[in-house]
Amino acid sequence: MTQTNITWIEGAIVENEVHMTIVELSHASRTPEDLIMRWVSEGVLSPVGSSPQDWRFGGDSLKRAKTAAHLTHDLELNVPGAALALDLLDEIANYVLTYPAKASALKQSII
């Protein structure tokens, strides 16, 4: 008998022009509002607005919040640790975009 493995992939397309409140971002990222507020104070997220009630987060904030949530939960990083990890991930992404040939060579040398 042949066994079939099925893999489900869940995703959402969110445009950067979409603006979410802290409540909407909390629901979309499955993250408590108080943790989002701590991420904002640490610079992980940069909303527009002067207070949590007025904050509006762009679509790119959802991906960043989900990544921060994974770092916090899976690796048990605290808020400053998640902020540092995200900054380093941003640096790597910028390096790959700026120097694709060098990044490819680096990847090959690691493997």
Beta strands, then each sheet from edge to edge (+ up, - down):
end
